């Protein structure tokens, strides 16, 4: 790996593979997983829940025929689940991925 700086003075640094691997391990130890935005649920009508993810519409869970059908913030089908808790949990996981700019520290 070679790094070239385009400052006033041009400096070239070459690192061997072991050094690059060591840096990667140290960065991984320092890095932390960002917290998820606050997720709140509202039952907008019987059998239909709406998610608010960090102030944004997150999607819905719709109960039909004993199953809970999940759609995300973009209206994309996420899946159907046997329990409301599983459905809401799966949508929360999906939102953490598809709305990364919404991720904020949780109080």
C-alpha positions as CSV (number, residue, x, y, z in Angstrom):
1,X,0.0,0.0,0.0
2,X,1.4,3.4,-1.0
3,X,0.1,6.7,0.3
4,X,1.0,9.9,-1.5
5,X,0.3,13.3,0.1
6,X,-0.4,16.2,-2.2
7,X,0.6,18.9,0.3
8,X,3.4,21.4,-0.1
9,X,5.9,18.5,0.0
10,X,5.3,15.3,-1.7
11,X,5.9,12.3,0.6
12,X,5.5,8.7,-0.3
13,X,5.1,6.0,2.3
14,X,5.1,2.3,1.6
15,X,3.7,-0.1,4.2
16,X,4.3,-3.8,4.2
17,X,1.4,-6.3,4.5
18,X,2.0,-7.0,8.1
19,X,1.8,-3.3,9.0
20,X,-1.4,-2.9,7.1
21,X,-2.9,-5.9,8.8
22,X,-1.9,-4.6,12.2
23,X,-3.5,-1.2,11.4
24,X,-6.7,-2.9,10.3
25,X,-6.9,-4.9,13.6
26,X,-6.3,-1.8,15.7
27,X,-9.0,0.1,13.8
28,X,-11.4,-2.8,14.2
29,X,-10.8,-2.8,18.0
30,X,-11.4,1.0,18.2
31,X,-14.4,1.1,15.9
32,X,-17.8,0.7,17.5
33,X,-21.2,-0.2,16.2
34,X,-23.4,2.9,15.9
35,X,-26.5,3.0,18.0
36,X,-29.8,2.7,16.3
37,X,-32.2,5.6,16.0
38,X,-35.2,5.5,18.3
39,X,-38.0,3.4,16.9
40,X,-41.6,4.0,18.0
41,X,-44.8,2.3,17.0
42,X,-48.3,3.5,16.6
43,X,-51.3,1.3,16.0
44,X,-53.1,3.5,13.4
45,X,-56.0,1.2,13.1
46,X,-56.8,-2.3,14.4
47,X,-54.2,-4.7,13.0
48,X,-52.0,-2.0,11.3
49,X,-48.9,-0.5,13.0
50,X,-46.8,2.3,11.7
51,X,-43.1,2.7,12.5
52,X,-41.4,6.1,13.2
53,X,-37.6,5.7,12.9
54,X,-35.7,8.7,14.2
55,X,-38.5,11.0,13.1
56,X,-39.0,9.4,9.7
57,X,-41.7,7.0,8.4
58,X,-40.2,3.6,8.8
59,X,-42.8,1.3,7.4
60,X,-45.8,-0.8,8.5
61,X,-46.8,-4.1,10.0
62,X,-50.2,-5.3,8.8
63,X,-51.9,-8.2,10.5
64,X,-53.9,-10.4,8.1
65,X,-55.1,-14.0,8.6
66,X,-52.9,-14.5,11.7
67,X,-49.7,-13.3,10.0
68,X,-47.9,-10.0,10.3
69,X,-46.9,-8.6,6.9
70,X,-44.0,-6.0,6.9
71,X,-43.2,-3.3,4.4
72,X,-40.3,-0.9,4.9
73,X,-40.0,2.9,4.5
74,X,-39.9,2.5,0.7
75,X,-42.9,0.2,0.5
76,X,-40.7,-2.8,-0.1
77,X,-42.0,-6.1,1.1
78,X,-39.8,-7.3,4.0
79,X,-41.6,-10.6,4.9
80,X,-44.4,-12.1,6.9
81,X,-44.1,-13.3,10.5
82,X,-46.1,-15.3,13.0
83,X,-45.8,-12.7,15.8
84,X,-46.0,-8.9,16.0
85,X,-42.7,-8.8,18.0
86,X,-40.8,-10.8,15.2
87,X,-42.3,-8.5,12.5
88,X,-41.3,-5.3,14.4
89,X,-37.9,-6.6,15.2
90,X,-37.2,-7.5,11.5
91,X,-38.3,-4.1,10.4
92,X,-36.0,-2.5,12.9
93,X,-33.1,-4.5,11.6
94,X,-33.9,-3.5,8.0
95,X,-34.2,0.2,8.9
96,X,-30.8,0.2,10.5
97,X,-29.4,-0.9,7.2
98,X,-31.5,1.1,4.7
99,X,-31.6,4.4,6.6
100,X,-28.0,4.7,7.9
101,X,-28.1,8.5,7.8
102,X,-30.8,8.4,10.4
103,X,-28.6,6.6,12.9
104,X,-28.1,8.7,16.0
105,X,-26.9,8.1,19.5
106,X,-29.7,6.8,21.7
107,X,-30.2,8.6,25.0
